[in-house]
Amino acid sequence: MFRDEEETFGRHRVLSLFSGCGGMDLGFEGSFIANKKSFPENDERIEKVLNENWVLLKKTRFRSVFANDILSEAQVGWTEYMRRFGYSPNIFHCQSIVELVKMQQNGADIFPKDIDVVLGGFPCQDFSVAGKRMGFDSQKDDYGKEREDDKPSEESRGKLYFWMKQVIDIVRPKIFIAENVKGLVNLGNVKDIIQKDFASADGNSYIVLPPKVLHAGNYGVPESRERVIFIGIRRDCLKHEALMALESDNIPTEYDPYPKPTHSCTIKDDSLLAPVTTYDVLKDLKEPEYTHDESQKVYSKAKFQSNGSQGQIEIKLDNIGPTIRSEHHGNIEFRRLSAEHGGKHTAELDAGLQERRLTPRECAMIQTFPPDYNFVMKKNSGRGFLLSSSGAYKVIGNAVPPVLAFNIATRIENLWDKYFI
């Protein structure tokens, strides 16, 4: 049975944009399986310990009421997994944000009312150091296709954050969280422009805090992944003390919505936990030829290239993994290389395990998606795929790690009553 509107009453209603396969959304939902080493022992956010390696996290007070992405692969993955929370597939919209806003402006009832939180990982390709870094001058449209002309456009992929701002104008949430790649902060004055534009939402109604770059490895994610996070909070919803604190030059720690690091990945602090390694999250997985898991059975067959291009290294098992990218098969890192190609996992090679690239399941586990999230799904007829390995690699690499998102969500959840009237 699907959750109806009344069941979300008294909860914090979340509208998600550029949702992908739901990394941020799942983090805000909670109630998913995570590695035990990603959290301090006896962490109150843990619902129960499942075994020596895995825990189930508690459900949060956040509830998804709207999700959106242009990728059909994202829609398939999101709706399949999130149905466990009682959500109808109808809350996921597979149109561009530009199209949805225009439909709303023309009188259609697109966006739900009484929204508390807006989430959005606006497209990052135009700001990423791995791309052409076109930024606001992106040559792609809102569906990621080449534009027909070279004239600047408010509907280009590099300007889609501004359409997120227009959704904020419409639904007027108490708080919004936007994320993008770290490279954005080093691209001229892009960060300042985006921060100023977000602050102008609904007639300058929002405090937009100085964005911070969060390294996922410092929050129990076994991955070298950095994301810049923008947080905006609606002034007229805040208690007086919270308003004064958030508008001060130095925000008091007790009002800071950014979560404190839990792990010492890039931070030297003996009070923090040791980084979670790729071995910690991958050690329970069987090799592709011995598993029934469709997401573990398949992997990129792209051959090793000795030219030093992306994806030609094997992951380290005693450290965090590389950034999982939304790339074609030839840029997916190797689970192990052969001795001929410089492989270091000698015990595995001596046991007869073969050179191969990471599977979608392994990429997802490094991203901290739960092991029961189906990323490769065959059609019921057995002919073709609802979600192929290529599609899985794409949406996994685009995602926010759920464990990182959960840390952001629970920090905001803990501050909710301190912030809002």
MARLUM-115584 format. One record per residue (C-alpha): residue number from 1; chain; x negated, y, z negated. Coordinates in steps of 0.05 Angstrom, whole numbers. Each point is the difference from the previous one (the first is absolute). Example, Ala and Ser with C-alpha at 12.3 -4.5 7.8 and 13.67 -1.06 7.14 Angstrom:
MARLUM-115584
{1; 'A'; {-246; -90; -156}},
{2; 'A'; {-27; 69; 13}},
This chain:
MARLUM-115584
{1; 'A'; {0; 0; 0}},
{2; 'A'; {-27; 68; 19}},
{3; 'A'; {-8; 55; -51}},
{4; 'A'; {54; 54; 6}},
{5; 'A'; {-6; 73; -16}},
{6; 'A'; {28; -6; -71}},
{7; 'A'; {-56; -48; -20}},
{8; 'A'; {-51; 56; 12}},
{9; 'A'; {35; 48; -47}},
{10; 'A'; {-45; 21; -57}},
{11; 'A'; {-61; -21; 40}},
{12; 'A'; {-49; 43; 39}},
{13; 'A'; {23; -4; 73}},
{14; 'A'; {-57; -4; 50}},
{15; 'A'; {1; 21; 73}},
{16; 'A'; {-60; -28; 38}},
{17; 'A'; {-27; 27; 66}},
{18; 'A'; {-54; -31; 44}},
{19; 'A'; {13; -61; -44}},
{20; 'A'; {-39; -52; 40}},
{21; 'A'; {7; -68; -31}},
{22; 'A'; {12; 31; -68}},
{23; 'A'; {-66; 5; -38}},
{24; 'A'; {20; 66; -33}},
{25; 'A'; {73; -22; -8}},
{26; 'A'; {-18; -66; -32}},
{27; 'A'; {-47; 36; -48}},
{28; 'A'; {58; 45; -21}},
{29; 'A'; {46; -60; -8}},
{30; 'A'; {-46; -43; -42}},
{31; 'A'; {20; -71; -15}},
{32; 'A'; {-51; -31; 47}},
{33; 'A'; {-57; -50; -11}},
{34; 'A'; {-69; 30; -11}},
{35; 'A'; {-69; -25; -18}},
{36; 'A'; {-11; -4; -75}},
{37; 'A'; {-67; 36; 5}},
{38; 'A'; {35; 61; 31}},
{39; 'A'; {28; 19; -68}},
{40; 'A'; {-26; 6; -71}},
{41; 'A'; {15; -58; -46}},
{42; 'A'; {67; 9; -36}},
{43; 'A'; {19; 57; 47}},
{44; 'A'; {72; 18; -17}},
{45; 'A'; {17; 5; 74}},
{46; 'A'; {-8; -76; 7}},
{47; 'A'; {66; -38; -3}},
{48; 'A'; {-33; -68; -9}},
{49; 'A'; {-64; -39; 13}},
{50; 'A'; {12; -52; 54}},
{51; 'A'; {-66; -38; -6}},
{52; 'A'; {-73; 14; -12}},
{53; 'A'; {-6; 42; 63}},
{54; 'A'; {67; 34; 12}},
{55; 'A'; {52; 42; -36}},
{56; 'A'; {69; 27; 16}},
{57; 'A'; {7; 75; -9}},
{58; 'A'; {60; 32; -32}},
{59; 'A'; {56; 32; 39}},
{60; 'A'; {-4; 76; 0}},
{61; 'A'; {58; 50; -5}},
{62; 'A'; {-9; 17; 74}},
{63; 'A'; {49; -27; 52}},
{64; 'A'; {-7; 5; 76}},
{65; 'A'; {61; 28; 36}},
{66; 'A'; {-31; 18; 68}},
{67; 'A'; {-61; -23; 39}},
{68; 'A'; {-25; 19; 69}},
{69; 'A'; {-54; -19; 50}},
{70; 'A'; {-5; -3; 76}},
{71; 'A'; {-35; -69; 0}},
{72; 'A'; {48; -59; 9}},
{73; 'A'; {-53; -43; -34}},
{74; 'A'; {4; 44; -61}},
{75; 'A'; {75; -6; -1}},
{76; 'A'; {-3; -75; 3}},
{77; 'A'; {-50; -6; -57}},
{78; 'A'; {33; 53; -44}},
{79; 'A'; {71; -26; 5}},
{80; 'A'; {-20; -73; -8}},
{81; 'A'; {-39; 13; -65}},
{82; 'A'; {43; 55; -30}},
{83; 'A'; {65; -41; 5}},
{84; 'A'; {-22; -33; -65}},
{85; 'A'; {18; 65; -35}},
{86; 'A'; {70; -3; 30}},
{87; 'A'; {-12; 52; 54}},
{88; 'A'; {39; -3; 65}},
{89; 'A'; {-42; 2; 64}},
{90; 'A'; {44; 59; 19}},
{91; 'A'; {-40; 47; -45}},
{92; 'A'; {-60; -7; 47}},
{93; 'A'; {2; 47; 60}},
{94; 'A'; {-45; -14; 60}},
{95; 'A'; {2; 69; 33}},
{96; 'A'; {-52; 55; -3}},
{97; 'A'; {6; 51; -55}},
{98; 'A'; {9; 54; 54}},
{99; 'A'; {60; -36; 28}},
{100; 'A'; {31; -11; -69}},
{101; 'A'; {-8; 73; -21}},
{102; 'A'; {31; 24; 66}},
{103; 'A'; {58; -48; -10}},
{104; 'A'; {11; 28; -70}},
{105; 'A'; {-4; 72; 26}},
{106; 'A'; {52; -17; 53}},
{107; 'A'; {50; -23; -53}},
{108; 'A'; {-15; -74; -9}},
{109; 'A'; {-2; -26; -71}},
{110; 'A'; {-70; -31; 2}},
{111; 'A'; {-34; 12; -67}},
{112; 'A'; {32; -22; -66}},
{113; 'A'; {18; 51; -53}},
{114; 'A'; {-26; 6; -71}},
{115; 'A'; {-71; -19; 18}},
{116; 'A'; {-50; 3; -57}},
{117; 'A'; {-65; -19; 36}},
{118; 'A'; {-24; 6; 71}},
{119; 'A'; {-60; -43; 21}},
{120; 'A'; {-37; 7; 65}},
{121; 'A'; {-65; -25; 29}},
{122; 'A'; {2; 45; 61}},
{123; 'A'; {-41; -26; 60}},
{124; 'A'; {-74; 2; -13}},
{125; 'A'; {-32; -19; 67}},
{126; 'A'; {-10; 73; 20}},
{127; 'A'; {-37; 16; -65}},
{128; 'A'; {-40; -65; -8}},
{129; 'A'; {-75; -1; 11}},
{130; 'A'; {11; -66; 36}},
{131; 'A'; {42; 37; 53}},
{132; 'A'; {-9; 60; 45}},
{133; 'A'; {18; 48; -57}},
{134; 'A'; {46; 43; 43}},
{135; 'A'; {40; 20; -62}},
{136; 'A'; {53; 51; 15}},
{137; 'A'; {-20; -3; 74}},
{138; 'A'; {19; -73; 7}},
{139; 'A'; {16; -22; 71}},
{140; 'A'; {50; -52; -26}},
{141; 'A'; {74; 12; -10}},
{142; 'A'; {43; -20; -60}},
{143; 'A'; {3; -72; 26}},
{144; 'A'; {-76; -4; 9}},
{145; 'A'; {3; 5; 76}},
{146; 'A'; {-41; 47; 43}},
{147; 'A'; {35; 67; 9}},
{148; 'A'; {16; 22; 71}},
{149; 'A'; {-32; 69; -9}},
{150; 'A'; {-58; 29; -39}},
{151; 'A'; {40; 57; -31}},
{152; 'A'; {2; 3; -77}},
{153; 'A'; {62; -33; -27}},
{154; 'A'; {34; -3; -68}},
{155; 'A'; {20; -71; 19}},
{156; 'A'; {-71; -26; 9}},
{157; 'A'; {-24; -57; -43}},
{158; 'A'; {-48; 48; -36}},
{159; 'A'; {58; 44; -22}},
{160; 'A'; {47; -53; -27}},
{161; 'A'; {-15; 20; -71}},
{162; 'A'; {39; 64; 16}},
{163; 'A'; {62; -42; 16}},
{164; 'A'; {-9; -35; -67}},
{165; 'A'; {2; 71; -29}},
{166; 'A'; {66; 11; 36}},
{167; 'A'; {29; -64; -31}},
{168; 'A'; {-21; 29; -67}},
{169; 'A'; {38; 64; 19}},
{170; 'A'; {62; -42; 12}},
{171; 'A'; {0; -48; -59}},
{172; 'A'; {-34; 45; -52}},
{173; 'A'; {-33; -55; -43}},
{174; 'A'; {-28; 13; -69}},
{175; 'A'; {-68; -25; 23}},
{176; 'A'; {-34; -22; 64}},
{177; 'A'; {-64; -39; 13}},
{178; 'A'; {-35; 3; 67}},
{179; 'A'; {-63; -38; 18}},
{180; 'A'; {-52; 0; 56}},
{181; 'A'; {-71; -21; 14}},
{182; 'A'; {-59; 32; -37}},
{183; 'A'; {-25; 28; 66}},
{184; 'A'; {56; 52; -1}},
{185; 'A'; {-34; 39; -56}},
{186; 'A'; {-63; 10; 43}},
{187; 'A'; {36; 23; 63}},
{188; 'A'; {-5; 75; -3}},
{189; 'A'; {55; 33; -40}},
{190; 'A'; {51; -55; 16}},
{191; 'A'; {9; -19; -73}},
{192; 'A'; {15; 72; -21}},
{193; 'A'; {49; 9; 57}},
{194; 'A'; {38; -64; -17}},
{195; 'A'; {1; 18; -74}},
{196; 'A'; {27; 70; 16}},
{197; 'A'; {53; -28; 48}},
{198; 'A'; {24; -51; -51}},
{199; 'A'; {4; 55; -53}},
{200; 'A'; {46; 40; 46}},
{201; 'A'; {53; -55; -2}},
{202; 'A'; {70; 24; -17}},
{203; 'A'; {-21; 72; -6}},
{204; 'A'; {-65; -8; -38}},
{205; 'A'; {35; -43; -53}},
{206; 'A'; {-58; -48; -12}},
{207; 'A'; {-65; 0; -39}},
{208; 'A'; {-48; -39; 44}},
{209; 'A'; {-59; -22; -43}},
{210; 'A'; {-71; 0; 28}},
{211; 'A'; {-3; -66; 38}},
{212; 'A'; {-47; -53; -26}},
{213; 'A'; {-38; -55; 35}},
{214; 'A'; {13; -67; -35}},
{215; 'A'; {-47; -59; 12}},
{216; 'A'; {42; -63; -2}},
{217; 'A'; {-58; -40; -31}},
{218; 'A'; {6; 43; -63}},
{219; 'A'; {71; -26; -10}},
{220; 'A'; {-10; -75; 5}},
{221; 'A'; {2; -7; 76}},
{222; 'A'; {-57; -42; 29}},
{223; 'A'; {-10; 47; 58}},
{224; 'A'; {-40; 61; 19}},
{225; 'A'; {59; 44; 18}},
{226; 'A'; {8; 74; -14}},
{227; 'A'; {64; 40; 8}},
{228; 'A'; {16; 73; -12}},
{229; 'A'; {64; 9; -40}},
{230; 'A'; {44; 62; 1}},
{231; 'A'; {51; 7; -57}},
{232; 'A'; {54; 53; 1}},
{233; 'A'; {48; 13; -58}},
{234; 'A'; {64; 41; 2}},
{235; 'A'; {-4; 61; -45}},
{236; 'A'; {73; 8; -18}},
{237; 'A'; {4; -72; -26}},
{238; 'A'; {-58; 7; -48}},
{239; 'A'; {2; 13; -75}},
{240; 'A'; {-32; 66; -19}},
{241; 'A'; {-60; -32; -32}},
{242; 'A'; {-12; -44; 60}},
{243; 'A'; {7; 59; 48}},
{244; 'A'; {-52; 40; -39}},
{245; 'A'; {-48; -60; -2}},
{246; 'A'; {6; -17; 74}},
{247; 'A'; {-9; 72; 22}},
{248; 'A'; {-62; 11; -42}},
{249; 'A'; {-69; 2; 30}},
{250; 'A'; {-21; -61; -41}},
{251; 'A'; {57; -49; -7}},
{252; 'A'; {-1; -33; -69}},
{253; 'A'; {-15; -74; 3}},
{254; 'A'; {67; -18; -31}},
{255; 'A'; {36; 32; 60}},
{256; 'A'; {-46; -23; 56}},
{257; 'A'; {40; -46; 47}},
{258; 'A'; {-61; -32; 31}},
{259; 'A'; {-15; -67; -32}},
{260; 'A'; {-65; -10; -38}},
{261; 'A'; {-48; -53; 28}},
{262; 'A'; {2; -68; -31}},
{263; 'A'; {-60; -32; 33}},
{264; 'A'; {-73; 23; 8}},
{265; 'A'; {-7; -9; 75}},
{266; 'A'; {-30; 68; 17}},
{267; 'A'; {0; 26; -72}},
{268; 'A'; {-52; -18; -52}},
{269; 'A'; {40; -9; -63}},
{270; 'A'; {-9; -59; -46}},
{271; 'A'; {70; 9; -27}},
{272; 'A'; {30; -19; 68}},
{273; 'A'; {11; -69; 28}},
{274; 'A'; {-49; -31; 50}},
{275; 'A'; {22; 7; 73}},
{276; 'A'; {45; -55; 27}},
{277; 'A'; {-38; -40; 53}},
{278; 'A'; {25; -31; 64}},
{279; 'A'; {-14; -68; -30}},
{280; 'A'; {48; 15; -57}},
{281; 'A'; {58; 7; 48}},
{282; 'A'; {-20; -50; 54}},
{283; 'A'; {-25; -59; -41}},
{284; 'A'; {68; -35; -4}},
{285; 'A'; {11; 0; 76}},
{286; 'A'; {-9; -63; 42}},
{287; 'A'; {-36; 2; 66}},
{288; 'A'; {46; 13; 60}},
{289; 'A'; {0; -72; 23}},
{290; 'A'; {24; -25; -68}},
{291; 'A'; {55; 49; -18}},
{292; 'A'; {75; 5; 13}},
{293; 'A'; {-2; 76; -7}},
{294; 'A'; {13; 30; 69}},
{295; 'A'; {-38; 63; -20}},
{296; 'A'; {-62; -42; -17}},
{297; 'A'; {4; -48; 58}},
{298; 'A'; {-20; 50; 53}},
{299; 'A'; {-58; 48; 8}},
{300; 'A'; {-34; 41; 54}},
{301; 'A'; {-41; -43; 48}},
{302; 'A'; {-41; 60; 24}},
{303; 'A'; {-72; -22; 6}},
{304; 'A'; {-58; 30; -40}},
{305; 'A'; {-33; 59; 35}},
{306; 'A'; {-72; 15; -15}},
{307; 'A'; {6; 73; 21}},
{308; 'A'; {14; 25; -70}},
{309; 'A'; {72; 22; 15}},
{310; 'A'; {55; 1; -52}},
{311; 'A'; {22; -67; -27}},
{312; 'A'; {-65; -38; 11}},
{313; 'A'; {-17; -12; -74}},
{314; 'A'; {24; -51; -49}},
{315; 'A'; {33; 22; -65}},
{316; 'A'; {-37; -4; -66}},
{317; 'A'; {31; -48; -50}},
{318; 'A'; {-33; 31; -61}},
{319; 'A'; {22; 71; 14}},
{320; 'A'; {58; 40; 28}},
{321; 'A'; {17; -9; 73}},
{322; 'A'; {-4; 49; 58}},
{323; 'A'; {57; 45; 19}},
{324; 'A'; {54; -42; 33}},
{325; 'A'; {14; 36; 65}},
{326; 'A'; {60; 0; 45}},
{327; 'A'; {-42; -23; 59}},
{328; 'A'; {1; -49; 58}},
{329; 'A'; {-25; -70; -13}},
{330; 'A'; {-73; 14; 17}},
{331; 'A'; {-7; 49; -58}},
{332; 'A'; {25; -47; -55}},
{333; 'A'; {-59; -17; -46}},
{334; 'A'; {-24; -72; -8}},
{335; 'A'; {19; -43; -59}},
{336; 'A'; {-67; -33; 14}},
{337; 'A'; {-53; 1; 53}},
{338; 'A'; {-42; -59; 24}},
{339; 'A'; {-72; -5; -22}},
{340; 'A'; {-19; 17; 72}},
{341; 'A'; {36; 67; -7}},
{342; 'A'; {-29; 16; -68}},
{343; 'A'; {54; -31; -45}},
{344; 'A'; {-15; 4; -74}},
{345; 'A'; {52; -47; -28}},
{346; 'A'; {-48; -59; 1}},
{347; 'A'; {40; -45; -47}},
{348; 'A'; {61; 5; 46}},
{349; 'A'; {-42; -12; 63}},
{350; 'A'; {-34; -60; -32}},
{351; 'A'; {69; -27; -15}},
{352; 'A'; {16; 2; 74}},
{353; 'A'; {45; 62; 1}},
{354; 'A'; {0; 35; 66}},
{355; 'A'; {-12; 72; 21}},
{356; 'A'; {66; 38; 5}},
{357; 'A'; {31; 68; -10}},
{358; 'A'; {48; 18; -56}},
{359; 'A'; {71; -25; 6}},
{360; 'A'; {60; 47; -9}},
{361; 'A'; {11; -31; -68}},
{362; 'A'; {-72; 15; -21}},
{363; 'A'; {5; 72; 25}},
{364; 'A'; {65; 7; -39}},
{365; 'A'; {-29; -28; -64}},
{366; 'A'; {-59; 48; 4}},
{367; 'A'; {52; 55; 8}},
{368; 'A'; {35; -29; -63}},
{369; 'A'; {64; -21; 35}},
{370; 'A'; {31; -58; -40}},
{371; 'A'; {-14; -71; 24}},
{372; 'A'; {74; -12; 14}},
{373; 'A'; {7; 57; 51}},
{374; 'A'; {11; -33; 68}},
{375; 'A'; {-41; 37; 52}},
{376; 'A'; {2; -51; 57}},
{377; 'A'; {70; -26; 14}},
{378; 'A'; {25; -45; 55}},
{379; 'A'; {69; 7; 29}},
{380; 'A'; {51; -52; -24}},
{381; 'A'; {-1; -31; 68}},
{382; 'A'; {-74; -12; -7}},
{383; 'A'; {-12; 38; 65}},
{384; 'A'; {-41; 62; -10}},
{385; 'A'; {-8; 44; -62}},
{386; 'A'; {41; 49; -39}},
{387; 'A'; {-67; 26; -26}},
{388; 'A'; {-64; -22; 36}},
{389; 'A'; {-71; -1; -26}},
{390; 'A'; {-15; 62; 42}},
{391; 'A'; {59; 36; -30}},
{392; 'A'; {-19; -23; -69}},
{393; 'A'; {-71; 26; 6}},
{394; 'A'; {28; 67; 23}},
{395; 'A'; {49; 12; -57}},
{396; 'A'; {-46; -27; -54}},
{397; 'A'; {-57; 46; 21}},
{398; 'A'; {47; 60; 1}},
{399; 'A'; {26; -12; -70}},
{400; 'A'; {-13; 31; -68}},
{401; 'A'; {-24; -55; -48}},
{402; 'A'; {60; -17; -44}},
{403; 'A'; {-42; -3; -63}},
{404; 'A'; {-26; 71; 13}},
{405; 'A'; {72; 23; 12}},
{406; 'A'; {23; -35; -63}},
{407; 'A'; {-51; 40; -40}},
{408; 'A'; {26; 64; 30}},
{409; 'A'; {73; -20; -12}},
{410; 'A'; {-9; -21; -72}},
{411; 'A'; {-38; 64; -17}},
{412; 'A'; {57; 42; 28}},
{413; 'A'; {52; -45; -33}},
{414; 'A'; {-34; 11; -68}},
{415; 'A'; {1; 76; 11}},
{416; 'A'; {72; 4; 27}},
{417; 'A'; {35; 18; -65}},
{418; 'A'; {-58; 46; -19}},
{419; 'A'; {7; 37; 66}},
{420; 'A'; {74; 5; 17}},
{421; 'A'; {60; 31; -32}},
